[in-house]
Amino acid sequence: MSSLTIAPQGPLRGTVHVPGDKSITHRALILSALAEGSSTILGYCRGEDCLNTLSSLQHLGIPIKVEPDQVHVSGKGLWGLTEPAEPLDCGNSGTGLRLLAGVLAGQQFFTVLTGDASLRSRPMGRIVKPLQLMGAHIQGRRCGELAPLAITGTPLKGTDYVSPVSSAQIKSAVLLAGLFAEGETRFSEPLQSRDHTERMFRYLGIPFEAEGNSIRLTGRQSFQAKDLFVPGDLSAAAFFIVGASIVPNSEVTIPNIGLNPARTGILDILIEMGANIQILNQREESGEPVGDLWVKTAQLRGISIGAAQVPKTIDEFPIFCVAAAMAQGQTIVTGAEELRVKETDRIHAMATELKKLHVAIEETPDGFMVQGGSTIQAGHCQSYGDHRVAMAMAIAALTAQSSTTIDDTDCIETSFPGFYGKLLELLTNSN
C-alpha cells in the first residue's frame, strides 16, 4: 500500500493531458468487439479499470492488439464471443462488470464475473433485475445482489423496463442485452443519465429511438466496425480544473476533453461558483463533443445543488467538495444518495477526511453541507481505496498550511496512471 505526501505549493501552470475517458473506453472496447470487422480505438484510457475490460474481452475470444496510444480490435459480430476458461476479473470497475453482464446474458455459454473486494460489495441487483426480466439466468451472492455473478447465457426477449433510478450503467446494461434480444427493448429512467452508449450506437449505425428519458431498441441487428476516438476524461480533468481555480496565480490548459452535455455538470457548477473557465476549439469526434479547457484562478462562492444536477456531476463530487471547502459561503448538496454506493460511500469518505483538515463539512442522508472559506490544515488522510477520494485529497493538500499525507493511493492507477507526475509537472512549470 503506497501513500502520497503533498506539500502546499503552487501555482499550477502549463498544459496537461489527461487519460482518455473511462466510460467511453469501456463502451468502445465492448462495441468494437461486437461489431463486424476491425477497428482502431485512439486515445483509450490505460487505467486498470479499462484494461480489465480489455482483458475480459480477450478471454472471450476477441483478438486485441495493444499499443501505447491505441488498440486494434478484431470484432467478431454479435455471436462471435466464446466461453472463457476462467472467471472474468473486472477489478474495481463497476462499469466493466455491469456492461459485460448485459452482453453475456444473451450468449450461449456460461460465464462468471467477479472483481476486487470493493466491487464485490457494490450493488448488482440494479442490473440483475432488468436482465432477468429479459429472460437472463443470473445467480450471485444475496440472490444476485452482489458479485461474483454466474451467468448462464440464454435467448433473451425484449422488455419495457422503468428504472427507479437514473443510471447510465443500468441503461447501458439493458441496451447491450437488447442487442441480443428478440423484439423491442425499451428503457426509461426518471432523469436522463449519461448518453455515451446512445451516442456510440448512433455513430456505429445501430438503430434506436430516443424520446425524453426513454429509449427503444430492436435487437439482433448486426453493425459494422468503425475507428473510434476517445476524448480526454472530464472527470480526470476536474482535479486540475479545481486545482487551478483554488491555488493562487494558477493558469492551466487541458486539451481534447470530452464535453458531453450529460457530463459537464462540474463545469456548469464551477462556473456558477465564479470559476474562470473558457472552452476553446469545440468540435465533434466519433459522435462526442470535444474541446480544450483553459482555467485561471478565481474566487469561488458557495451554492446549492439539488437532485436534478446530480446525474451530470456524479463522479466529480469528491473534488467538488474541495472546491466547496475553498469557496466563500455555504454550499448545500441534496439528492445525491447515489454517492453512497460508489467505490466507497463518497459522502461519508469526503466528510470524514476533510474534517481532518479542519473543513466545516457535515454529511446528510442524501448529501452534505460545507461552510467554506476556512483555512485548510495539514493532516493524515485515507483514500478508502477510492481513486477519486485520493486525488481530491491531493488537490486539497496543495492549499494546506503544511504537508499532508494520503494513505492507500495505489487505487489512483484504476483511472489516472501518472496523476502525481502530471501534478508535479504543472507545479514545476510555475518555478
C-alpha positions as a Markdown table, in Angstrom:
| # | Residue | x | y | z |
|---|---|---|---|---|
| 1 | Met | 0.0 | 0.0 | 0.0 |
| 2 | Ser | 1.5 | 3.3 | -1.1 |
| 3 | Ser | 1.0 | 6.8 | 0.2 |
| 4 | Leu | 1.4 | 10.4 | -1.1 |
| 5 | Thr | 2.8 | 13.3 | 0.9 |
| 6 | Ile | 1.8 | 16.6 | -0.6 |
| 7 | Ala | 3.4 | 19.9 | 0.4 |
| 8 | Pro | 1.5 | 23.1 | 0.0 |
| 9 | Gln | 2.8 | 24.8 | -3.1 |
| 10 | Gly | 1.8 | 26.4 | -6.4 |
| 11 | Pro | 0.8 | 27.9 | -8.6 |
| 12 | Leu | -0.2 | 25.3 | -11.2 |
| 13 | Arg | 0.9 | 26.4 | -14.7 |
| 14 | Gly | 1.1 | 24.9 | -18.1 |
| 15 | Thr | -0.7 | 22.3 | -20.3 |
| 16 | Val | -1.7 | 18.9 | -19.0 |
| 17 | His | -3.1 | 16.0 | -21.0 |
| 18 | Val | -5.4 | 13.6 | -19.1 |
| 19 | Pro | -6.3 | 10.0 | -19.8 |
| 20 | Gly | -8.9 | 9.0 | -22.3 |
| 21 | Asp | -12.5 | 8.9 | -20.9 |
| 22 | Lys | -13.0 | 5.8 | -18.9 |
| 23 | Ser | -16.8 | 5.5 | -19.6 |
| 24 | Ile | -16.2 | 5.9 | -23.4 |
| 25 | Thr | -13.3 | 3.5 | -23.4 |
| 26 | His | -15.3 | 0.7 | -21.8 |
| 27 | Arg | -18.0 | 1.1 | -24.4 |
| 28 | Ala | -15.6 | 1.5 | -27.3 |
| 29 | Leu | -13.9 | -1.8 | -26.4 |
| 30 | Ile | -17.2 | -3.7 | -25.9 |
| 31 | Leu | -19.0 | -2.5 | -29.0 |
| 32 | Ser | -15.9 | -2.9 | -31.2 |
| 33 | Ala | -15.7 | -6.5 | -30.1 |
| 34 | Leu | -19.4 | -7.0 | -31.1 |
| 35 | Ala | -19.0 | -5.2 | -34.4 |
| 36 | Glu | -18.4 | -6.9 | -37.8 |
| 37 | Gly | -14.8 | -6.2 | -38.8 |
| 38 | Ser | -11.7 | -4.5 | -37.4 |
| 39 | Ser | -11.3 | -1.1 | -35.8 |
| 40 | Thr | -8.8 | 1.1 | -34.1 |
| 41 | Ile | -9.5 | 2.9 | -30.8 |
| 42 | Leu | -7.4 | 6.1 | -30.4 |
| 43 | Gly | -6.7 | 7.7 | -27.1 |
| 44 | Tyr | -8.1 | 4.9 | -24.9 |
| 45 | Cys | -7.8 | 5.1 | -21.1 |
| 46 | Arg | -5.0 | 2.9 | -19.9 |
| 47 | Gly | -6.2 | 2.8 | -16.3 |
| 48 | Glu | -6.6 | -0.6 | -14.7 |
| 49 | Asp | -10.4 | -0.5 | -14.9 |
| 50 | Cys | -10.4 | -0.3 | -18.7 |
| 51 | Leu | -7.5 | -2.7 | -19.0 |
| 52 | Asn | -9.6 | -5.3 | -17.1 |
| 53 | Thr | -12.4 | -4.9 | -19.6 |
| 54 | Leu | -9.9 | -5.3 | -22.4 |
| 55 | Ser | -8.5 | -8.4 | -20.8 |
| 56 | Ser | -12.0 | -9.8 | -20.3 |
| 57 | Leu | -12.8 | -9.4 | -24.0 |
| 58 | Gln | -9.6 | -11.2 | -24.9 |
| 59 | His | -10.6 | -14.1 | -22.6 |
| 60 | Leu | -13.9 | -14.1 | -24.5 |
| 61 | Gly | -12.0 | -14.8 | -27.7 |
| 62 | Ile | -11.6 | -11.3 | -29.2 |
| 63 | Pro | -8.2 | -10.5 | -30.7 |
| 64 | Ile | -7.0 | -7.2 | -29.4 |
| 65 | Lys | -3.6 | -5.6 | -30.2 |
| 66 | Val | -2.5 | -3.1 | -27.6 |
| 67 | Glu | -0.2 | -0.1 | -28.3 |
| 68 | Pro | 0.6 | 2.8 | -26.0 |
| 69 | Asp | -1.9 | 5.3 | -27.5 |
| 70 | Gln | -4.3 | 3.0 | -29.4 |
| 71 | Val | -5.7 | -0.5 | -29.6 |
| 72 | His | -6.8 | -2.6 | -32.6 |
| 73 | Val | -9.9 | -4.7 | -32.1 |
| 74 | Ser | -10.9 | -7.6 | -34.4 |
| 75 | Gly | -14.7 | -7.7 | -33.9 |
| 76 | Lys | -16.5 | -11.0 | -34.3 |
| 77 | Gly | -20.0 | -9.8 | -34.5 |
| 78 | Leu | -22.9 | -10.2 | -32.0 |
| 79 | Trp | -22.5 | -14.0 | -31.8 |
| 80 | Gly | -18.7 | -14.3 | -32.1 |
| 81 | Leu | -17.8 | -14.5 | -28.4 |
| 82 | Thr | -16.6 | -17.8 | -26.9 |
| 83 | Glu | -16.9 | -19.2 | -23.4 |
| 84 | Pro | -13.9 | -18.2 | -21.2 |
| 85 | Ala | -11.9 | -20.9 | -19.4 |
| 86 | Glu | -11.9 | -18.9 | -16.1 |
| 87 | Pro | -13.9 | -16.2 | -14.3 |
| 88 | Leu | -13.6 | -12.7 | -15.8 |
| 89 | Asp | -11.9 | -10.3 | -13.3 |
| 90 | Cys | -13.2 | -6.8 | -13.6 |
| 91 | Gly | -11.0 | -5.5 | -10.8 |
| 92 | Asn | -12.5 | -2.3 | -9.3 |
| 93 | Ser | -14.7 | -1.5 | -12.3 |
| 94 | Gly | -18.5 | -1.4 | -11.8 |
| 95 | Thr | -18.9 | -0.1 | -15.3 |
| 96 | Gly | -17.0 | -3.0 | -16.8 |
| 97 | Leu | -18.8 | -5.7 | -14.8 |
| 98 | Arg | -22.3 | -4.2 | -15.3 |
| 99 | Leu | -21.9 | -3.7 | -19.1 |
| 100 | Leu | -20.3 | -7.1 | -19.6 |
| 101 | Ala | -23.2 | -8.7 | -17.7 |
| 102 | Gly | -25.6 | -7.1 | -20.3 |
| 103 | Val | -23.6 | -8.6 | -23.1 |
| 104 | Leu | -23.1 | -12.0 | -21.6 |
| 105 | Ala | -26.7 | -12.5 | -20.6 |
| 106 | Gly | -27.6 | -13.2 | -24.2 |
| 107 | Gln | -24.8 | -15.6 | -25.1 |
| 108 | Gln | -25.0 | -19.3 | -25.4 |
| 109 | Phe | -22.4 | -20.2 | -22.8 |
| 110 | Phe | -21.6 | -19.9 | -19.1 |
| 111 | Thr | -19.5 | -17.0 | -17.5 |
| 112 | Val | -18.6 | -15.8 | -14.1 |
| 113 | Leu | -17.9 | -12.1 | -13.5 |
| 114 | Thr | -16.0 | -11.0 | -10.4 |
| 115 | Gly | -13.8 | -8.3 | -9.1 |
| 116 | Asp | -11.9 | -7.0 | -6.1 |
| 117 | Ala | -13.3 | -6.7 | -2.6 |
| 118 | Ser | -14.7 | -3.2 | -3.2 |
| 119 | Leu | -16.5 | -4.3 | -6.4 |
| 120 | Arg | -17.9 | -7.4 | -4.7 |
| 121 | Ser | -19.5 | -5.2 | -2.1 |
| 122 | Arg | -21.3 | -2.9 | -4.5 |
| 123 | Pro | -25.0 | -3.3 | -5.6 |
| 124 | Met | -25.5 | -5.5 | -8.7 |
| 125 | Gly | -29.2 | -6.2 | -8.2 |
| 126 | Arg | -30.0 | -3.0 | -10.1 |
| 127 | Ile | -28.8 | -4.6 | -13.3 |
| 128 | Val | -29.6 | -8.2 | -12.5 |
| 129 | Lys | -33.4 | -7.5 | -12.1 |
| 130 | Pro | -34.0 | -6.0 | -15.6 |
| 131 | Leu | -31.8 | -8.6 | -17.2 |
| 132 | Gln | -33.8 | -11.4 | -15.5 |
| 133 | Leu | -37.0 | -9.7 | -16.8 |
| 134 | Met | -35.5 | -10.3 | -20.3 |
| 135 | Gly | -35.0 | -14.0 | -19.5 |
| 136 | Ala | -31.4 | -13.9 | -18.3 |
| 137 | His | -30.2 | -16.7 | -15.9 |
| 138 | Ile | -28.0 | -14.9 | -13.4 |
| 139 | Gln | -27.0 | -16.0 | -9.9 |
| 140 | Gly | -24.9 | -14.2 | -7.3 |
| 141 | Arg | -24.5 | -13.6 | -3.7 |
| 142 | Arg | -27.5 | -12.4 | -1.8 |
| 143 | Cys | -29.8 | -13.6 | -4.6 |
| 144 | Gly | -27.9 | -11.8 | -7.3 |
| 145 | Glu | -27.4 | -8.6 | -5.3 |
| 146 | Leu | -23.6 | -9.0 | -5.1 |
| 147 | Ala | -20.8 | -10.3 | -7.3 |
| 148 | Pro | -19.5 | -12.7 | -8.3 |
| 149 | Leu | -22.3 | -13.2 | -10.8 |
| 150 | Ala | -22.7 | -16.5 | -12.5 |
| 151 | Ile | -24.4 | -16.0 | -15.9 |
| 152 | Thr | -25.8 | -18.9 | -17.9 |
| 153 | Gly | -26.4 | -17.3 | -21.3 |
| 154 | Thr | -29.8 | -17.8 | -22.8 |
| 155 | Pro | -32.0 | -16.4 | -25.6 |
| 156 | Leu | -33.4 | -13.0 | -24.4 |
| 157 | Lys | -36.7 | -11.3 | -25.1 |
| 158 | Gly | -37.2 | -7.5 | -25.2 |
| 159 | Thr | -38.8 | -5.9 | -22.2 |
| 160 | Asp | -40.2 | -2.5 | -21.2 |
| 161 | Tyr | -38.2 | -1.6 | -18.1 |
| 162 | Val | -38.8 | 1.5 | -16.0 |
| 163 | Ser | -35.7 | 2.1 | -13.8 |
| 164 | Pro | -36.3 | 3.6 | -10.3 |
| 165 | Val | -33.0 | 5.5 | -10.5 |
| 166 | Ser | -31.2 | 7.4 | -13.3 |
| 167 | Ser | -28.1 | 5.4 | -14.1 |
| 168 | Ala | -26.0 | 5.1 | -17.3 |
| 169 | Gln | -24.7 | 1.8 | -16.2 |
| 170 | Ile | -28.2 | 0.3 | -15.7 |
| 171 | Lys | -29.3 | 1.8 | -19.0 |
| 172 | Ser | -26.3 | 0.5 | -20.9 |
| 173 | Ala | -26.5 | -3.0 | -19.5 |
| 174 | Val | -30.1 | -3.2 | -20.6 |
| 175 | Leu | -29.4 | -1.7 | -24.1 |
| 176 | Leu | -26.4 | -4.0 | -24.6 |
| 177 | Ala | -28.6 | -7.0 | -23.6 |
| 178 | Gly | -31.2 | -5.6 | -26.0 |
| 179 | Leu | -28.8 | -6.1 | -28.9 |
| 180 | Phe | -29.2 | -9.8 | -28.4 |
| 181 | Ala | -32.9 | -9.9 | -27.5 |
| 182 | Glu | -35.8 | -10.9 | -29.7 |
| 183 | Gly | -38.1 | -8.0 | -30.3 |
| 184 | Glu | -38.1 | -4.5 | -28.9 |
| 185 | Thr | -36.3 | -3.4 | -25.7 |
| 186 | Arg | -37.5 | -0.2 | -24.0 |
| 187 | Phe | -35.7 | 1.6 | -21.1 |
| 188 | Ser | -37.0 | 4.6 | -19.2 |
| 189 | Glu | -35.4 | 6.5 | -16.2 |
| 190 | Pro | -36.5 | 9.4 | -14.0 |
| 191 | Leu | -33.9 | 11.8 | -15.3 |
| 192 | Gln | -31.6 | 11.4 | -18.4 |
| 193 | Ser | -28.3 | 9.9 | -17.4 |
| 194 | Arg | -25.1 | 10.0 | -19.4 |
| 195 | Asp | -25.7 | 9.1 | -23.1 |
| 196 | His | -22.3 | 7.7 | -24.2 |
| 197 | Thr | -23.9 | 4.4 | -25.2 |
| 198 | Glu | -26.6 | 6.1 | -27.3 |
| 199 | Arg | -24.0 | 8.3 | -29.0 |
| 200 | Met | -21.8 | 5.4 | -29.8 |
| 201 | Phe | -24.8 | 3.4 | -31.1 |
| 202 | Arg | -25.6 | 6.3 | -33.4 |
| 203 | Tyr | -22.0 | 6.7 | -34.6 |
| 204 | Leu | -21.8 | 2.9 | -35.3 |
| 205 | Gly | -25.1 | 2.9 | -37.1 |
| 206 | Ile | -27.0 | 0.9 | -34.5 |
| 207 | Pro | -30.7 | 1.9 | -34.9 |
| 208 | Phe | -32.7 | 3.1 | -31.9 |
| 209 | Glu | -35.3 | 5.7 | -31.0 |
| 210 | Ala | -35.0 | 8.1 | -28.1 |
| 211 | Glu | -37.7 | 10.3 | -26.7 |
| 212 | Gly | -37.2 | 12.3 | -23.5 |
| 213 | Asn | -35.8 | 9.8 | -20.9 |
| 214 | Ser | -36.9 | 6.7 | -22.8 |
| 215 | Ile | -35.1 | 4.6 | -25.4 |
| 216 | Arg | -36.4 | 1.9 | -27.8 |
| 217 | Leu | -34.2 | -0.6 | -29.5 |
| 218 | Thr | -34.9 | -3.6 | -31.8 |
| 219 | Gly | -32.5 | -6.4 | -31.2 |
| 220 | Arg | -30.4 | -8.8 | -33.3 |
| 221 | Gln | -29.2 | -6.3 | -35.9 |
| 222 | Ser | -25.6 | -6.6 | -36.8 |
| 223 | Phe | -23.4 | -3.5 | -37.3 |
| 224 | Gln | -20.0 | -2.7 | -38.9 |
| 225 | Ala | -16.8 | -1.7 | -37.1 |
| 226 | Lys | -15.6 | 1.9 | -37.3 |
| 227 | Asp | -12.5 | 3.6 | -35.9 |
| 228 | Leu | -13.2 | 5.5 | -32.6 |
| 229 | Phe | -11.5 | 8.4 | -30.9 |
| 230 | Val | -11.7 | 8.6 | -27.1 |
| 231 | Pro | -11.6 | 12.2 | -25.8 |
| 232 | Gly | -9.9 | 13.1 | -22.6 |
| 233 | Asp | -11.8 | 12.3 | -19.4 |
| 234 | Leu | -13.6 | 15.3 | -17.9 |
| 235 | Ser | -13.7 | 13.5 | -14.6 |
| 236 | Ala | -9.9 | 13.3 | -14.6 |
| 237 | Ala | -9.6 | 16.9 | -15.8 |
| 238 | Ala | -11.8 | 18.1 | -13.0 |
| 239 | Phe | -8.9 | 17.6 | -10.4 |
| 240 | Phe | -6.7 | 20.1 | -12.4 |
| 241 | Ile | -9.7 | 22.4 | -13.1 |
| 242 | Val | -10.4 | 22.7 | -9.4 |
| 243 | Gly | -6.7 | 22.9 | -8.5 |
| 244 | Ala | -6.1 | 25.8 | -10.9 |
| 245 | Ser | -9.2 | 27.5 | -9.6 |
| 246 | Ile | -8.2 | 27.4 | -5.9 |
| 247 | Val | -4.4 | 27.6 | -5.9 |
| 248 | Pro | -3.4 | 31.3 | -6.3 |
| 249 | Asn | -2.0 | 32.6 | -9.6 |
| 250 | Ser | -2.6 | 29.4 | -11.5 |
| 251 | Glu | -3.3 | 29.1 | -15.2 |
| 252 | Val | -3.8 | 25.7 | -16.9 |
| 253 | Thr | -4.8 | 24.4 | -20.3 |
| 254 | Ile | -6.3 | 20.9 | -20.7 |
| 255 | Pro | -6.7 | 19.9 | -24.4 |
| 256 | Asn | -9.0 | 17.4 | -26.1 |
| 257 | Ile | -11.6 | 17.0 | -23.3 |
| 258 | Gly | -15.0 | 15.3 | -23.8 |
| 259 | Leu | -17.8 | 17.8 | -23.3 |
| 260 | Asn | -20.8 | 15.5 | -23.4 |
| 261 | Pro | -23.7 | 17.6 | -22.1 |
| 262 | Ala | -24.6 | 14.7 | -19.7 |
| 263 | Arg | -21.2 | 15.0 | -18.2 |
| 264 | Thr | -20.5 | 18.8 | -18.0 |
| 265 | Gly | -22.3 | 19.3 | -14.7 |
| 266 | Ile | -18.9 | 20.0 | -12.9 |
| 267 | Leu | -18.2 | 22.8 | -15.4 |
| 268 | Asp | -21.7 | 24.3 | -15.0 |
| 269 | Ile | -21.4 | 24.2 | -11.2 |
| 270 | Leu | -17.9 | 25.7 | -11.0 |
| 271 | Ile | -18.8 | 28.5 | -13.4 |
| 272 | Glu | -21.9 | 29.2 | -11.3 |
| 273 | Met | -19.5 | 29.4 | -8.3 |
| 274 | Gly | -17.4 | 32.0 | -10.1 |
| 275 | Ala | -14.7 | 29.9 | -11.7 |
| 276 | Asn | -12.7 | 31.4 | -14.6 |
| 277 | Ile | -13.1 | 28.6 | -17.3 |
| 278 | Gln | -13.1 | 29.0 | -21.0 |
| 279 | Ile | -13.9 | 26.3 | -23.6 |
| 280 | Leu | -11.9 | 26.6 | -26.8 |
| 281 | Asn | -11.7 | 24.8 | -30.2 |
| 282 | Gln | -15.1 | 23.0 | -29.8 |
| 283 | Arg | -15.7 | 20.1 | -32.3 |
| 284 | Glu | -17.1 | 16.6 | -32.6 |
| 285 | Glu | -15.2 | 13.3 | -32.6 |
| 286 | Ser | -16.8 | 9.9 | -33.0 |
| 287 | Gly | -20.2 | 11.3 | -32.0 |
| 288 | Glu | -18.9 | 13.1 | -28.9 |
| 289 | Pro | -18.4 | 16.8 | -28.4 |
| 290 | Val | -14.8 | 17.8 | -27.6 |
| 291 | Gly | -13.0 | 21.0 | -26.7 |
| 292 | Asp | -9.9 | 22.5 | -25.0 |
| 293 | Leu | -10.3 | 23.9 | -21.5 |
| 294 | Trp | -8.4 | 27.0 | -20.1 |
| 295 | Val | -8.7 | 27.7 | -16.4 |
| 296 | Lys | -7.4 | 30.5 | -14.3 |
| 297 | Thr | -7.6 | 31.1 | -10.5 |
| 298 | Ala | -10.8 | 32.8 | -9.3 |
| 299 | Gln | -12.6 | 33.4 | -6.0 |
| 300 | Leu | -15.3 | 30.8 | -5.7 |
| 301 | Arg | -18.6 | 31.2 | -3.8 |
| 302 | Gly | -20.9 | 28.6 | -2.2 |
| 303 | Ile | -24.0 | 27.4 | -4.0 |
| 304 | Ser | -26.9 | 25.0 | -3.6 |
| 305 | Ile | -27.2 | 21.8 | -5.7 |
| 306 | Gly | -30.3 | 19.6 | -6.0 |
| 307 | Ala | -31.2 | 16.2 | -7.4 |
| 308 | Ala | -31.6 | 17.5 | -11.0 |
| 309 | Gln | -27.9 | 18.4 | -11.2 |
| 310 | Val | -26.6 | 15.2 | -9.6 |
| 311 | Pro | -26.5 | 12.8 | -12.6 |
| 312 | Lys | -24.4 | 15.2 | -14.7 |
| 313 | Thr | -21.8 | 15.5 | -11.8 |
| 314 | Ile | -21.9 | 12.2 | -10.1 |
| 315 | Asp | -18.2 | 11.2 | -10.5 |
| 316 | Glu | -16.9 | 14.7 | -9.7 |
| 317 | Phe | -18.4 | 15.2 | -6.2 |
| 318 | Pro | -15.2 | 14.3 | -4.3 |
| 319 | Ile | -13.2 | 17.1 | -6.0 |
| 320 | Phe | -16.3 | 19.4 | -5.9 |
| 321 | Cys | -16.2 | 19.0 | -2.1 |
| 322 | Val | -12.7 | 20.5 | -2.2 |
| 323 | Ala | -13.9 | 23.4 | -4.3 |
| 324 | Ala | -16.8 | 24.0 | -1.8 |
| 325 | Ala | -14.3 | 24.0 | 1.1 |
| 326 | Met | -12.3 | 26.8 | -0.5 |
| 327 | Ala | -15.4 | 28.8 | -1.6 |
| 328 | Gln | -16.7 | 31.8 | 0.3 |
| 329 | Gly | -20.1 | 31.0 | 2.0 |
| 330 | Gln | -22.1 | 27.8 | 2.4 |
| 331 | Thr | -22.6 | 25.0 | -0.1 |
| 332 | Ile | -25.5 | 22.6 | 0.2 |
| 333 | Val | -26.0 | 19.4 | -1.8 |
| 334 | Thr | -29.2 | 17.3 | -1.7 |
| 335 | Gly | -30.4 | 14.4 | -3.8 |
| 336 | Ala | -27.0 | 12.8 | -4.1 |
| 337 | Glu | -27.6 | 9.5 | -2.2 |
| 338 | Glu | -26.2 | 7.6 | -5.2 |
| 339 | Leu | -22.8 | 8.7 | -3.9 |
| 340 | Arg | -23.1 | 6.2 | -1.1 |
| 341 | Val | -22.9 | 3.2 | -3.4 |
| 342 | Lys | -19.8 | 4.1 | -5.4 |
| 343 | Glu | -16.3 | 2.7 | -4.9 |
| 344 | Thr | -16.9 | 3.8 | -1.3 |
| 345 | Asp | -19.5 | 5.8 | 0.4 |
| 346 | Arg | -18.2 | 9.1 | -1.0 |
| 347 | Ile | -20.4 | 11.3 | 1.1 |
| 348 | His | -19.0 | 9.8 | 4.3 |
| 349 | Ala | -15.4 | 9.5 | 3.0 |
| 350 | Met | -15.1 | 13.1 | 1.9 |
| 351 | Ala | -16.8 | 14.5 | 5.1 |
| 352 | Thr | -14.5 | 12.4 | 7.3 |
| 353 | Glu | -11.3 | 13.3 | 5.5 |
| 354 | Leu | -12.0 | 17.0 | 5.0 |
| 355 | Lys | -12.8 | 17.3 | 8.7 |
| 356 | Lys | -9.3 | 16.0 | 9.4 |
| 357 | Leu | -8.1 | 19.2 | 7.5 |
| 358 | His | -10.4 | 21.3 | 9.7 |
| 359 | Val | -13.0 | 21.9 | 7.0 |
| 360 | Ala | -16.5 | 22.6 | 8.3 |
| 361 | Ile | -18.5 | 19.9 | 6.5 |
| 362 | Glu | -21.4 | 17.8 | 7.7 |
| 363 | Glu | -22.9 | 14.9 | 5.9 |
| 364 | Thr | -26.7 | 14.4 | 5.5 |
| 365 | Pro | -28.5 | 11.2 | 4.3 |
| 366 | Asp | -28.5 | 12.5 | 0.7 |
| 367 | Gly | -25.7 | 14.9 | 0.5 |
| 368 | Phe | -23.7 | 17.3 | 2.7 |
| 369 | Met | -23.3 | 20.9 | 3.8 |
| 370 | Val | -20.0 | 22.8 | 3.7 |
| 371 | Gln | -19.1 | 26.1 | 5.3 |
| 372 | Gly | -16.4 | 27.3 | 3.0 |
| 373 | Gly | -13.6 | 29.8 | 3.4 |
| 374 | Ser | -11.8 | 28.2 | 6.3 |
| 375 | Thr | -8.0 | 27.7 | 6.3 |
| 376 | Ile | -7.1 | 24.2 | 5.3 |
| 377 | Gln | -4.9 | 22.5 | 7.9 |
| 378 | Ala | -2.4 | 19.7 | 7.4 |
| 379 | Gly | -3.5 | 16.1 | 8.2 |
| 380 | His | -3.1 | 12.4 | 7.7 |
| 381 | Cys | -5.8 | 11.2 | 5.4 |
| 382 | Gln | -7.2 | 7.9 | 4.0 |
| 383 | Ser | -8.4 | 7.2 | 0.4 |
| 384 | Tyr | -10.7 | 4.2 | 1.3 |
| 385 | Gly | -9.3 | 2.6 | -1.8 |
| 386 | Asp | -11.2 | 5.1 | -3.9 |
| 387 | His | -9.2 | 6.8 | -6.7 |
| 388 | Arg | -11.4 | 9.9 | -6.8 |
| 389 | Val | -11.1 | 10.4 | -3.0 |
| 390 | Ala | -7.4 | 10.0 | -3.2 |
| 391 | Met | -6.9 | 12.6 | -6.0 |
| 392 | Ala | -9.4 | 15.0 | -4.4 |
| 393 | Met | -7.4 | 15.0 | -1.1 |
| 394 | Ala | -4.2 | 15.5 | -3.0 |
| 395 | Ile | -5.6 | 18.7 | -4.6 |
| 396 | Ala | -6.9 | 19.9 | -1.2 |
| 397 | Ala | -3.4 | 19.4 | 0.3 |
| 398 | Leu | -2.0 | 21.9 | -2.1 |
| 399 | Thr | -3.7 | 24.6 | -0.1 |
| 400 | Ala | -2.9 | 23.3 | 3.4 |
| 401 | Gln | -0.6 | 25.1 | 5.9 |
| 402 | Ser | 1.9 | 22.2 | 5.8 |
| 403 | Ser | 2.4 | 18.8 | 4.3 |
| 404 | Thr | -0.5 | 16.3 | 4.2 |
| 405 | Thr | -0.1 | 12.5 | 3.7 |
| 406 | Ile | -2.8 | 10.4 | 1.9 |
| 407 | Asp | -2.6 | 6.7 | 2.5 |
| 408 | Asp | -3.6 | 3.9 | 0.1 |
| 409 | Thr | -3.1 | 5.8 | -3.2 |
| 410 | Asp | -2.4 | 2.7 | -5.4 |
| 411 | Cys | -6.1 | 3.0 | -6.3 |
| 412 | Ile | -5.3 | 6.1 | -8.5 |
| 413 | Glu | -4.0 | 3.7 | -11.1 |
| 414 | Thr | -7.5 | 2.4 | -11.8 |
| 415 | Ser | -8.4 | 5.6 | -13.6 |
| 416 | Phe | -5.4 | 8.0 | -13.9 |
| 417 | Pro | -2.0 | 6.4 | -14.2 |
| 418 | Gly | 0.7 | 9.1 | -13.7 |
| 419 | Phe | -1.6 | 11.6 | -11.9 |
| 420 | Tyr | 1.1 | 12.6 | -9.4 |
| 421 | Gly | 3.7 | 13.1 | -12.1 |
| 422 | Lys | 1.4 | 15.4 | -14.1 |
| 423 | Leu | 0.6 | 17.4 | -11.0 |
| 424 | Leu | 4.3 | 17.8 | -10.3 |
| 425 | Glu | 4.9 | 19.0 | -13.9 |
| 426 | Leu | 2.3 | 21.8 | -13.5 |
| 427 | Leu | 3.9 | 22.8 | -10.2 |
| 428 | Thr | 7.4 | 22.7 | -11.8 |
| 429 | Asn | 6.3 | 24.9 | -14.7 |
| 430 | Ser | 5.5 | 27.6 | -12.2 |
| 431 | Asn | 9.0 | 27.8 | -10.8 |
